[in-house]
Amino acid sequence: MPQLAHRLDRLGTETAFSVAQAAAAWKAKGNRVYPFHLGDINIPTAPHIIEAMNRAIADGYTGYCPGPGIPQLREALAEDLGSRRGISLTPDNVVVMTGGKPVITKFLQAVMNPGQEVLYPNPGFPIYESQIEYLGGTAVPYRYLPTKEGFAIDLDQVRASITPNTVAIIYNDLQNPISAESTAAEREAVAQLAQEHNLWVLSDEAYFETRYEGVSSSIASLPGMAERTVILYTFSKKFAMTGSRLGCAVAPPELAKVLSTLNTNDESCTTHYVQWAGIEALRGPQEPVQQMLDILRERRDAACELVNATPGMHVAVPQSTFYLFPDVTEAMERLGYTAVGDFATAALHETGVSFCTREHFGRRQPGEERQYIRLAYSGIDVADIRDGLGRLCQWIESA
């Protein structure tokens, strides 16, 4: 076979899918599996959204459409996202994409040259690191510090990591995998650093509206930030549309034009009829959104209760996302494990509980001593949460 491109050596992946494969293999052998590993949603897309998609297909919206998205959806997104974030947006700010992931890649293509540095959260969504390095940049991680409320960005590390070669920071408030939420002071500090060092900001707001208490705020709404921030938005989480692949970038108009050109180069356009479903999702009945949040809140409460009742495991109760990132250091010691990957494999085989670990969300940073796992409760019902985590608890208690 002819030689492949050298840059493929720098390409990572979303490692949660490898955990899914191991879980599927274990299940195929006749074993019960409790799937806490993948952040998919086992709640169906609301019927009125599906009906809008089917109606658009029947009406012939199955061909090409404008690269930045159909005008009607861009207008609906500008209105909805702007009003919820307290910022003024027009369709010229909005570029529709096939989900949230393409926003990461196209943002980096637009603002980062090979060799330049981009700060990204670690632990964090693994595609950040993968795409920075694949595109020839230098991925510079910043860490989180444990607090009573969950986790906080190590702002001192962020400050120390910025160099004249730094061009951007990826900021994921309401964070996957650790559910961390910035305080107003932390958000303002990140904004101040971005302005002081003239950095672009990618604000990943995938979970902006997946929250159970409180109100979300966007860094783009702070003074001086709209002109340097790109918001990543997705329909996947709020509307349970993970497989529909619909999202958008909200960007300053000049950068939005560049992102639109990248759309044209990469996939021509986002699926036409899916965009009409997006309009219905935004402007149609919102009761299904609240119903899903009620279900997810019940799952969160059940999972947190059982995690915190398990010897050697503890987690703060997050107000958003659908992930828990419990500390399992003492539980592992109780069972005699030193590697969290070995602990995860044993848990699957002994209890059927499948989950990701800290290692699936970026390279471990110097000084990290505690052990963590990630439990996603978006794809597992309350009864199975109680059964699965109950078995995990019993296994650890028996040691």
C-alpha positions in Angstrom: 0.0 0.0 0.0 1.3 3.5 -0.7 2.5 5.5 2.3 -0.1 7.5 4.3 0.2 11.1 5.4 2.5 11.6 8.4 0.0 13.9 10.1 -2.2 10.8 10.8 0.3 10.0 13.6 -1.0 13.1 15.4 -4.7 12.2 15.0 -6.5 11.1 18.2 -10.0 9.9 18.6 -13.0 10.1 21.0 -11.8 7.2 23.2 -15.2 6.7 24.8 -16.0 4.6 21.7 -13.3 2.2 22.5 -14.9 1.6 25.9 -18.2 1.1 24.1 -16.6 -1.7 22.0 -15.3 -3.5 25.1 -18.7 -3.2 26.7 -20.4 -4.6 23.6 -17.9 -7.5 23.5 -18.7 -8.3 27.1 -22.4 -8.1 26.5 -22.1 -10.3 23.4 -20.8 -13.1 25.7 -24.2 -13.0 27.5 -23.3 -10.7 30.3 -25.4 -7.8 31.7 -23.9 -4.4 30.9 -24.8 -1.0 32.5 -23.7 1.6 30.0 -22.3 4.6 31.8 -19.6 5.1 29.2 -21.0 7.1 26.3 -22.8 10.5 26.5 -25.6 9.5 24.1 -29.2 10.0 25.1 -31.7 7.1 25.2 -34.6 9.6 25.1 -36.1 9.9 21.6 -36.2 13.2 19.7 -39.5 14.9 20.3 -42.3 13.9 17.8 -42.9 17.4 16.5 -39.2 17.7 15.5 -39.4 14.3 13.6 -42.6 15.4 11.9 -40.9 18.6 10.7 -38.0 16.6 9.3 -40.3 14.1 7.5 -42.4 17.0 6.2 -39.3 18.7 4.8 -38.3 15.5 3.0 -41.9 15.1 1.6 -41.7 18.8 0.5 -38.6 18.1 -1.5 -35.9 19.7 0.7 -33.5 16.9 -0.1 -30.9 18.8 -2.3 -28.1 21.2 -1.8 -28.7 24.4 0.2 -26.5 27.4 1.2 -23.1 26.5 2.8 -23.7 28.7 5.9 -27.2 27.2 6.4 -30.7 28.1 5.2 -31.6 31.7 6.1 -34.6 30.6 8.2 -32.5 28.5 10.5 -29.8 31.1 10.8 -32.4 33.7 11.8 -33.9 31.3 14.3 -30.5 30.5 15.8 -29.5 34.2 16.0 -32.7 35.1 17.8 -32.7 32.1 20.2 -29.0 32.0 21.1 -28.8 35.8 21.3 -31.7 36.2 23.6 -30.6 33.4 25.9 -27.1 34.9 26.2 -28.0 38.5 26.3 -26.1 39.4 23.2 -27.1 40.9 19.9 -26.8 38.5 17.0 -27.8 38.5 13.3 -27.8 35.6 10.8 -24.4 36.9 9.6 -23.0 35.6 12.9 -24.3 32.1 12.4 -22.8 29.3 10.4 -24.8 26.0 10.5 -22.7 22.8 10.7 -23.1 19.1 11.0 -23.1 19.0 14.8 -20.7 20.6 17.3 -17.5 18.8 16.5 -16.9 20.5 13.1 -16.9 23.9 14.9 -13.8 22.8 16.8 -11.9 21.8 13.6 -12.9 24.8 11.5 -12.2 27.2 14.3 -8.7 25.9 14.6 -8.3 25.9 10.8 -9.3 29.5 10.7 -7.2 31.0 13.6 -4.2 28.7 14.2 -1.1 28.3 12.0 1.2 25.3 12.3 3.4 25.6 15.3 1.2 28.0 17.2 -0.1 27.2 20.6 -3.7 26.7 21.7 -4.7 26.2 25.4 -7.3 23.5 26.1 -8.9 22.0 29.2 -7.4 18.7 30.4 -9.3 16.6 31.4 -11.5 17.7 28.6 -13.2 16.6 25.4 -10.5 14.6 23.6 -11.2 16.1 20.2 -9.7 19.4 21.3 -6.2 17.9 21.7 -6.6 15.7 18.7 -7.4 18.4 16.3 -4.9 20.9 17.6 -2.1 18.4 17.0 -3.5 17.0 13.8 -3.6 20.5 12.3 0.1 21.1 13.3 -0.5 23.2 16.4 0.9 22.8 19.8 -1.7 21.7 22.3 -1.1 23.3 25.7 -3.2 21.8 28.5 -4.6 23.6 31.5 -5.9 21.7 34.5 -8.7 21.9 37.0 -8.4 21.8 40.8 -10.8 19.9 43.0 -13.1 22.1 45.2 -16.1 21.4 47.5 -18.4 22.3 44.7 -16.6 20.3 42.0 -13.7 21.7 40.1 -12.1 25.1 39.2 -9.7 26.1 36.5 -6.2 26.5 37.7 -5.9 30.1 36.5 -2.3 30.4 37.7 -1.4 27.6 35.4 -3.3 29.3 32.5 -1.4 32.5 33.0 1.9 30.8 33.2 1.2 28.8 30.0 0.5 31.8 27.8 3.4 32.8 25.5 3.8 35.1 22.5 3.1 32.0 20.4 -0.4 31.4 22.0 -3.2 32.3 19.6 -6.3 30.8 21.3 -7.9 29.2 24.3 -10.6 26.6 24.3 -13.0 27.2 27.1 -15.7 24.7 28.1 -18.0 26.0 30.8 -20.4 23.3 31.9 -17.7 20.9 31.1 -17.4 17.4 29.7 -16.2 15.2 31.4 -16.1 16.8 34.8 -19.3 18.9 34.9 -17.3 21.9 36.1 -19.1 25.2 35.9 -17.3 28.5 36.1 -18.1 31.1 38.7 -18.7 34.6 37.4 -15.2 35.6 38.7 -13.6 32.6 36.9 -15.3 33.5 33.6 -14.3 37.1 33.9 -10.7 36.0 34.6 -10.5 33.9 31.5 -12.0 36.8 29.5 -9.4 39.2 30.9 -6.6 36.9 30.0 -7.9 36.6 26.4 -8.1 40.3 26.0 -4.7 41.0 27.6 -3.0 38.5 25.3 -5.2 39.1 22.2 -6.4 35.5 22.1 -9.3 33.9 20.2 -11.7 32.0 22.4 -13.7 28.9 21.4 -16.5 28.7 23.9 -17.9 25.2 23.8 -21.5 25.7 25.0 -22.8 22.2 24.2 -24.4 21.9 27.6 -25.5 25.5 28.0 -29.2 24.5 28.5 -28.6 21.0 30.0 -28.9 22.2 33.5 -31.0 21.5 36.5 -30.5 24.6 38.8 -29.2 28.1 38.1 -28.8 30.0 34.9 -26.1 29.7 32.3 -23.9 32.6 31.2 -21.7 32.9 28.1 -18.3 34.4 28.1 -19.3 36.0 24.8 -21.6 38.3 26.7 -18.8 39.9 28.7 -17.5 43.3 27.5 -14.9 43.0 24.7 -15.5 39.3 24.1 -18.0 39.1 21.3 -15.4 40.1 18.7 -13.0 37.4 19.7 -15.3 34.5 20.7 -16.7 31.7 18.7 -19.6 29.8 20.3 -20.0 26.1 19.7 -23.7 25.2 19.7 -25.3 21.8 19.1 -28.9 20.5 18.9 -27.6 17.1 20.2 -28.0 17.6 23.9 -30.9 20.0 24.4 -33.1 18.3 21.8 -31.9 14.7 21.9 -30.8 15.0 18.3 -27.4 13.3 18.5 -27.8 11.3 15.3 -29.3 14.2 13.3 -25.9 16.0 13.3 -26.9 19.6 13.6 -25.1 22.5 15.3 -23.6 25.8 14.5 -20.8 28.3 15.1 -21.6 31.8 16.3 -18.8 34.0 15.3 -17.9 37.6 14.4 -19.2 38.2 10.8 -15.8 38.2 9.1 -14.7 34.9 10.8 -18.2 33.5 10.0 -17.5 34.0 6.3 -14.3 32.0 6.6 -16.1 29.2 8.5 -18.8 29.2 5.7 -16.1 28.8 3.1 -14.7 25.9 5.0 -18.2 24.3 5.0 -18.3 24.6 1.2 -14.9 22.9 1.0 -15.6 20.1 3.5 -19.2 19.0 3.0 -20.9 21.6 0.8 -23.8 22.1 3.3 -25.5 20.6 6.3 -28.4 18.2 5.4 -31.2 20.4 4.1 -34.2 18.7 5.7 -32.5 18.3 9.1 -32.2 22.1 9.2 -36.0 22.4 9.0 -36.2 20.1 12.0 -33.8 22.5 13.7 -36.2 25.4 13.2 -39.1 23.4 14.7 -36.9 22.4 17.6 -36.1 26.1 18.4 -39.5 27.6 17.7 -41.9 24.7 18.4 -43.2 23.4 21.8 -40.5 23.4 24.5 -42.2 21.0 26.9 -40.2 18.0 25.7 -37.0 19.9 26.7 -38.2 20.3 30.2 -39.5 16.8 30.4 -36.1 15.5 29.4 -34.4 17.7 32.0 -36.7 16.3 34.6 -35.7 12.7 33.7 -32.0 13.6 33.7 -32.3 15.3 37.0 -33.8 12.2 38.5 -31.0 10.1 37.1 -28.4 12.6 38.4 -29.8 12.4 41.9 -29.9 8.6 41.9 -26.4 8.3 40.6 -24.9 10.9 43.0 -26.7 9.2 46.0 -25.2 5.8 45.1 -21.7 7.1 44.3 -21.5 8.9 47.6 -22.8 5.8 49.4 -20.0 3.7 48.0 -16.8 3.3 50.1 -13.9 5.2 48.7 -15.9 7.2 46.1 -17.3 10.7 46.3 -18.5 13.4 43.9 -20.1 16.9 44.2 -23.6 17.2 42.8 -23.3 19.1 39.5 -25.9 21.5 38.4 -25.5 20.8 34.7 -24.5 18.3 32.0 -25.2 14.6 32.4 -21.8 13.5 33.7 -20.3 12.6 37.1 -16.5 12.6 37.6 -16.1 10.9 41.0 -12.9 10.5 42.8 -12.3 6.7 43.2 -8.8 6.8 44.7 -9.7 5.1 48.0 -12.0 2.6 46.3 -9.2 1.5 44.1 -6.8 1.2 47.0 -9.4 -0.9 48.9 -9.5 -3.3 45.9 -5.8 -3.3 45.4 -5.7 -1.5 42.0 -3.1 1.2 41.1 -4.1 1.7 37.4 -7.6 3.1 36.8 -7.8 1.3 33.5 -7.4 -2.1 35.3 -10.1 -0.9 37.8 -12.5 -0.1 35.0 -12.0 -3.5 33.3 -12.5 -5.3 36.6 -15.6 -3.3 37.3 -17.1 -4.3 34.0 -16.3 -8.0 34.5 -17.4 -8.1 38.1 -20.4 -5.9 38.1 -21.3 -5.1 34.4 -20.8 -1.4 35.0 -19.1 0.2 32.0 -17.5 3.7 32.3 -14.7 5.9 31.0 -11.7 6.9 33.1 -9.7 10.1 33.5 -7.2 8.6 30.9 -9.9 8.9 28.2 -9.9 12.7 28.5 -6.3 13.8 27.8 -2.8 12.9 28.9 -2.4 13.0 32.7 -0.6 16.1 33.8 2.4 16.3 36.2 1.4 16.2 39.8 -1.9 14.4 39.3 -2.3 11.8 42.0 -6.0 11.3 42.5 -7.9 8.7 40.4 -11.2 9.6 38.6 -13.8 7.9 36.5 -16.6 9.4 34.4 -20.2 8.2 34.6 -22.6 9.3 31.9 -26.2 8.9 33.0 -27.8 10.2 29.8 -28.3 6.8 28.3 -29.4 4.7 31.3 -32.7 4.6 33.1 -33.0 5.2 36.9 -33.8 1.5 37.6 -30.6 0.4 35.8 -28.6 3.2 37.5 -29.7 1.9 40.9 -29.1 -1.7 39.9 -25.7 -1.1 38.3 -24.2 1.3 40.8 -25.7 -0.8 43.6 -23.7 -3.8 42.3 -20.6 -1.6 42.0 -21.0 -0.5 45.6 -21.5 -4.1 46.8 -18.3 -5.2 44.9 -16.2 -2.5 46.6 -17.8 -3.0 50.0 -16.9 -6.7 49.8 -13.2 -6.0 49.5 
